[in-house]
Amino acid sequence: MAGQQQQGIGLTRWRDLAVVAVIAALAGYLLVRWNYHRLPPLPRLAGLPAAVIGIGEGIAGWGLRGRIRGRGAAIAPLSVARALTVAKATALAAAAFGGLWIGLLGYVLPLSGEVVAAAGDRTTAVIGVVGALVMLAGALLLERGCVRPPDQPDKDAPPQI
């Protein structure tokens, strides 16, 4: 493999997140369509835990970014790799959750004027979509916080000649 440059893990691509969200939305819509009459009432704030996770990851990303850029205590490279792994997994989970909530919303929105339960589930689905978006934003902020600026030298790398 001479002549090939070794690449690290890249940033999460929007295309990948969109594919996951679309597949989850279709699956969610079909599952709700076939089983809506069997579902128990959905908790109104079911999407709130996703938002809390996103806020936590966003705060962690902000702090990690400062430490990587030299403001604060040094950080071990393995810790950065772990944070990056968590951020990538959370971004994909947020896309899946958002897709499922969009699938539910796509089913209950037309019914919300006719069915009382659908009107309540519409609000629940909107809260879920917002929670998934906050989760996604936090994950992407954590992921971007793991990136070393190009003008900052790597302390473990050999000097460039």
For each residue, the residues with C-beta under 8 A, 3 or more apart:
1: 4
2:
3:
4: 1
5:
6:
7: 10
8:
9: 84 88
10: 7 13
11: 143 144 147
12: 16 17 87 88 91 92 139 140 143
13: 10 16 17
14: 17 18
15: 18 19
16: 12 13 19 20 92
17: 12 13 14 20 21 91 92 94 95 136
18: 14 15 21 22 95
19: 15 16 22 23
20: 16 17 23 24 92 95 96 99
21: 17 18 24 25 95 96 98 99 102
22: 18 19 25 26 99
23: 19 20 26 27 99
24: 20 21 27 28 95 96 97 98 99 100 102 103
25: 21 22 28 29 99 100 102 103 106
26: 22 23 29 30 99 103
27: 23 24 30 31 99 100 103
28: 24 25 31 32 99 100 101 102 103 104
29: 25 26 32 33 103 104 106 107
30: 26 27 33 34 103
31: 27 28 34 35 103
32: 28 29 35 36 39 103 104 107 108
33: 29 30 36 107
34: 30 31
35: 31 32 38 39
36: 32 33 39 107 108
37:
38: 35
39: 32 35 36 42
40:
41: 117 120
42: 39 46 104 120 121 124
43: 46 124
44: 120 123 124 127
45: 48 127
46: 42 43 49 124 127 128
47: 50 51 97 101 124 127 128 129 130 131 132
48: 45 51 52 127 131
49: 46 52 53 131
50: 47 53 54 94 97 128 131 132 134 135
51: 47 48 54 55 130 131 134 135
52: 48 49 55 56
53: 49 50 56 57 90 135 138
54: 50 51 57 58 90 94 131 134 135 136 137 138 139
55: 51 52 58 59 134 138
56: 52 53 59 60 138
57: 53 54 60 61 86 87 90 135 138 139 141 142
58: 54 55 61 62 137 138 141 142
59: 55 56 62 63
60: 56 57 63 64 83 142 145
61: 57 58 64 65 83 87 138 141 142 143 144 145 146
62: 58 59 65 66 141 145
63: 59 60 66 67 72 145
64: 60 61 67 68 75 80 83 142 145 146
65: 61 62 68 69 144 145
66: 62 63 69 71 72
67: 63 64 70 71 72 73 74 75
68: 64 65 75 80 145 146 147 148 152
69: 65 66 149 152
70: 67 152
71: 66 67
72: 63 66 67
73: 67
74: 67
75: 64 67 68 79 80
76: 79 80
77: 80 81 156
78: 81 82
79: 75 76 82 83
80: 64 68 75 76 77 83 84 146
81: 77 78 84 85
82: 78 79 85 86
83: 60 61 64 79 80 86 87 142 145 146
84: 9 80 81 87 88 143 146
85: 81 82 88 89
86: 57 82 83 89 90 142
87: 12 57 61 83 84 90 91 139 140 142 143 146
88: 9 12 84 85 91 92 139 143
89: 85 86 92 93
90: 53 54 57 86 87 93 94 135 138 139 142
91: 12 17 87 88 94 95 136 139 140 143
92: 12 16 17 20 88 89 95 96
93: 89 90 96 97 135
94: 17 50 54 90 91 97 98 132 133 135 136 139
95: 17 18 20 21 24 91 92 98 99 132 136
96: 20 21 24 92 93 99 100
97: 24 47 50 93 94 100 101 128 131 132 135
98: 21 24 94 95 101 102 128 129 132 133 136
99: 20 21 22 23 24 25 26 27 28 95 96 102 103
100: 24 25 27 28 96 97 103 104 128
101: 28 47 97 98 104 105 125 128 129 131 132
102: 21 24 25 28 98 99 105 106 125 129
103: 24 25 26 27 28 29 30 31 32 99 100 106 107
104: 28 29 32 42 100 101 107 108 121 124 125 128
105: 101 102 108 109 122 125 126 129
106: 25 29 102 103 109
107: 29 32 33 36 103 104 110 111
108: 32 36 104 105 111 112 115 118 119 121 122 125
109: 105 106 112 122
110: 107
111: 107 108 114 115 118
112: 108 109 115 118 119 121 122
113: 119
114: 111 118
115: 108 111 112 118 119
116: 119 120
117: 41 120 121
118: 108 111 112 114 115 121 122
119: 108 112 113 115 116 122 123
120: 41 42 44 116 117 123 124
121: 42 104 108 112 117 118 124 125
122: 105 108 109 112 118 119 125 126
123: 44 119 120 126 127
124: 42 43 44 46 47 104 120 121 127 128
125: 101 102 104 105 108 121 122 128 129
126: 105 122 123 129 130
127: 44 45 46 47 48 123 124 130 131
128: 46 47 50 97 98 100 101 104 124 125 131 132
129: 47 98 101 102 105 125 126 132 133
130: 47 51 126 127 133 134
131: 47 48 49 50 51 54 97 101 127 128 134 135
132: 47 50 94 95 97 98 101 128 129 135 136
133: 94 98 129 130 136 137
134: 50 51 54 55 130 131 137 138
135: 50 51 53 54 57 90 93 94 97 131 132 138 139
136: 17 54 91 94 95 98 132 133 139 140
137: 54 58 133 134 140 141
138: 53 54 55 56 57 58 61 90 134 135 141 142
139: 12 54 57 87 88 90 91 94 135 136 142 143
140: 12 87 91 136 137 143 144
141: 57 58 61 62 137 138 144 145
142: 57 58 60 61 64 83 86 87 90 138 139 145 146
143: 11 12 61 84 87 88 91 139 140 146 147
144: 11 61 65 140 141 147
145: 60 61 62 63 64 65 68 83 141 142
146: 61 64 68 80 83 84 87 142 143
147: 11 68 143 144
148: 68 152 154
149: 69 152
150:
151:
152: 68 69 70 148 149
153: 157
154: 148 157
155:
156: 77
157: 153 154 160
158:
159:
160: 157
161:
